[in-house]
């Protein structure tokens, strides 16, 4: 019996959602009109094994994350094979803890949501196969969720008043996109990186400067103490595509500075170089994002993804939105990294849109955010 694997009593959430009631989507379930939909969400796209229970896409009843950061630090980055093995070891305990914290059993749930794309294929398969098994044994709907859509949805938790349409800058270790969100499950890519993602550019430059993994976080902290005008670095553009990004040349410029100094026996002030580099990356992000806002006329701007925790990016966009009369929405810092609460938030809206799957669901290492 699946319920015996995760036994606990039920509890309700005090928040009230203004979104459509699930009884209108599946009337056969014969739920009371005031019944709130509880989704168990699972995330395993990279090196965080996470589970959460989310109610009506906005209220987090529990959120549990088992991180592998310390182990991957030994190698300077995520090792896919190790990541998938650790997911296999952690997932049962993480899901059990998420249900216990929410004071629920599997019988109290209405659906299972899971990240199925994009990410490390071995890591994704652990979460997807676990979710499929639980869905089948508990006879619950299975909701496939795109990882980047989940990052955007983290803002629905932090900012309950936020609703589409809006413009979103999604910046993470593997992705940099400007997305027009016209509805919860209808998105359009306006711009994206042609090479390195912003987070990847931060991590690679940080590694070259001798910083520990994860380098982007270490660089952000050190940059706060440096002079961002100490080094002149380029602000790359893409010919004919003003909303697209390119960070590989900027990263190479930093590596050249370090190599030239080493050859000459000179010492580089790493705090100043970090500050200068961070400012150059953020300048590119802000420039293109505001350009997209001007072109589309959106007044609600949203940021999401791991790099949305960057202190300078947050300050700059806050200042620019105040100056231009726009409203900026940012996820709580606790929701910027990979977690399952954001998966549960987006899963609710995917479910309302009728986006469910059967046992044929498979993991997908690469998939565009506009395809779902």
N, C-alpha and C positions, 0 to 999 in steps of 0.2 A: 504494500500500500504506500503510494507516494507521500501521502499526508503524514505517515509515521516517520518518514525520513526527516521531516522538518516540523516537528510538533510545537505549536504555540497557539494561544488564543488570539482572537481578532481585536483590533482597535480601530477607531475611526479618526479621520483627520478633521481638524477644526476649521481649516480654510474652505472657502466656498468658491467653486469654479463657475464662471459665466459661460463656459463652452457648451456645445450641444450635448445632450444626455445620451448615454450609450444605449438606452433602451430603444431609441429611434433607429439605431444601426442594426441591432440584433433583437427584434421584438420577441423572437422565439425563446429567448432566455428568460422572459417574464420577470425582469428585475423591477423593483419599485422605481417610481419616477425620480425619487431623490437619491437613488443608489449611485455612489461614486465608483468609478472604474479603477481598480487596483491592478497595476501591471508590475510583474517581476521582470526587471531588466538585467541583462548580462553583457559585459564588455570585456573583450580579450584581444583587441586588435594589435597590441604591441607588447609592452612589458608590465602592464597593470591588469591584474585579475580583479574584476569589480562586479558587484551585484547591488541592486537597489530595488526598493519598492516605491513606486510613484503613483499618486492618486490624481486622476483627471489631468495629467500632464503638467501640473503646477506645484503640487504639494508632495514633498519628499518625506516618506514615512521612515525610511532607513537608507543608508548608503555606506557600503563597505568596500574598501580598496586594499588589496594586497600588492605591495610594490616589490619590484625586483631591482630597483636602482642600485643598491649596494653591491649586488652580485655583478651586474653589468659594468659597474665602475672599474672592475679589474681589467676589462678589455677595452675601455674607452668608448663603448657604445653597445647597443643592443645586439646580442648574439641570437639569431632567430631560433636555432635548435634548443638552446637553453631556455629561451622564453616560452616556447611551446611546452616543454617538459614541466616547467614551473606552473604554468596554467593548469595542466592536468592534475598536478598535486594539490593545487589550492582551490579549485573551483567548487568542490562540494562543500568545503568548510565556509567559503565566502558566501555562497548562496544560503546555507543554513543560518549563518550569522545575520544576514540581511533580513530573513524571515523572522528570526528571533527578536531582533531589534524593533521590527515593525509590529511584533506581537500578533503574527498571522500564521496560518497554516496554508499549504498549497490549496486547500479547499476554499480559502477565502479569496483567491486570486481570480481575475477575469481574463488574463492573457499573459503570454510570455513574449517579451521583446528582446532582440539580440542583435548586436553589431555583426553584420555579415560582410561588409566591405567599406572602404578599402583597408589594407593593412598587411601584416605578415601572414602568409597563407596558413602556416602551421598553427600560429597563435589563434587566428580566426576560427579555424576548424574545431578547436577545443570548445570554444563558446557556442558555436553553431550546433555542434553535435550534442552537447549537453542540453541546450535549449530544445532541440528537436525531441530528444528522449523524454524530457520533462513534459513537453507539450503533448506528446503521444500518450504517455502514461496517465497524465492528469486530465486528458481530454480538454485542453485549453487552446485557444487560437494562438498561432505563432506569427509574430510580427517581425519581419526583417527590417533593419534600420541601417541607413548609411551613416558612417562615422562622422563625416563633416556636417551632415544635417543635425546630428546630435550636439555637436559643438555649438551650433547656432541656437539650438533649443535650450542650452544652459541658461540663456538669457530669459527664457520664459519662467524659470524658477526664481532667478534673482529679481526680475522685474515683472511681477504678475500682470501689470497693466499693458505690457508690450504685446501688440498684435501686428501682423502684416497689414499693409505692405511696408517694407523698409529696405534699406541698403546695408549690406553686411560685409565687413572685411574679415575673412577667415585666414588666420595666420598661425601656422603650427610648424612642427619639425619637418613634416613631409609635404605641406601644402600651403600655397598662398593664392587666394582667390578674392575677387570682388564679386559678390553675389547679390542680385536683385531678388528679394523674396516677395513675391506677389501674393502668395498664400502659404499656409503651413507646409504644403507638400508640392508647391509649384515654385521652382527656382530657376533663375537664368544667370549664366556666367557672363560677366561683362569684361573681366580681365583676370589674368593668371600669370604665374611665373613661367618663363621660357626655359629656365634651367633649375638652379637651386631654389628651394623654398626659403623663406626668411629665417625660420628656425634652424634649418640646415646650415645656412650661411653663418648664423651666430655660432653654432656648435663647431663648425669646421675652423673658423677663425680663432675661436677660443682654444681649441686643441692646439693650433699652431703657436698660440701664446703660452702654452704650457698649463692651461687651466684644467681642472678635473671635470669629468663627466658628471652631470649634464652641463656642458660648457656655457650654453646660453644664459642659464640662471646665474652662474658664477660671474659671467661678464657683466650682466645687468647690475649686480651688486657692486662690482669693482668700478664700473663706469660712473657710478654716483660720486666717486671721489676724484675723478679725473677731469682734465681740461679738454672739452670736446672740440676746441679750435687748434689743438696742438699739431694735428696732422691733416693735410689736405687730401681728401679722398673723393673719388668720382661719385656722381649721382646718375647711374646708368638709366638710359631710356631705350625703348624698342621702337625702331623706325616704323612708322605707319600704324602703330598700335599703342597709343598713349596710355591705355589703361593696363597694359601688360607690364610685367616686372622682369628684371634680369639682375641677379645678384652674384653670379659667378665671377665677373670682372672685378667687382668690389672686394670679394674674398681674396682674389689673386693679388690685388693691390696691397692688401695687408700682409700677405705671405711674402711678397717682394720686399716690403719695408723691413720685415724681420730678417730675411736672408741677407739683404744688403748690409744691414747693421752688423750681422754676425761676421760677414766677410771682412768688414772694416774694424772689427774688434770694438764696436760701439755698443752701448747699453741703451735699450729702448724702454721708455717709461710705459709699462704695460697698462697702468690706470688711464693715462692720457690716450693711448692707442685704443683702448676699449671704449672710452667715451667718444672719441672721434668716429670710430667704426659704428657704434650704436647709433649715433646721430645721423650718419649717412644712410643707414638702413631705414631708420624711422622716417627720415626726410622723404625717401622714395615711397614708403607705404602711405604716408599722409598725403603727399602730392597727388598720387594716383587716385586715392580714395575720395579726396575732395573734388577732384576733376570729375569722377563718376557721379558724385552727388550733384555737381553743377549741371551735368548733362541730363541727368534723369529728373532733377527737381525734388529728390527725396529730402525731407526734413528730419526723418528719423534715421540715425546712423547707429549701427551695431558693430561691435567687434567680438570675435570669438576665437577659440583655439589657444594652445599653450603660450604662444607669443603675445596674446592679449593681456598676459600678466606683466609684460614689460613696462617698467615704471615710466620711462620716457614716452613711450607710445601713448599711454593713458593720459599723461599730462598734456602732451601736444594736442591730442584730439579733443580733450576737455576744453582747452584754450580756444582751439579753432571753432568748435561748435558754439561756444559762448560768443565768439566774435561774429559768427555768421548767422546766429539765430536758429541753430539746429539743436536737436536733442540727441544726446549720446547715451547709449545703453551699453553697459559692460557687465560681464558675468562676475560674480563673486570670485575672489582669487582661489577659493577652494574648489571651484568648478572649472577652472581654466585647463587643468590637466585632464587626462583620460579618467573617466568615472562612469558609473552606470546610471546615476541619477539623470544625466542629460539624455541617455538612451531611452529611459523610461518616459521622459518628457516628450521626445519626438515620436516615440512608439504610439502614444495616445492619438496623435494627429494622423499618423499613418493608418492606424486602425479605423479612425472615423472616415478616412478616405477610401477604405476598403482594401488597403494594401496588406494582405495577409499571405502566408505561404503554407505549403504542406511539407511532407517529408522529402520532397524533391529539392528543398532549399540547399544551396551549396555556398561555401565561402568564396569570396572573389577578391583577389589581391588588388585589383585596380578597377575602379568604376567611377564614372563622372557623377558629380553631385546632382546634376539636373536630371539624371536618369532614375534616381531613387535607389 
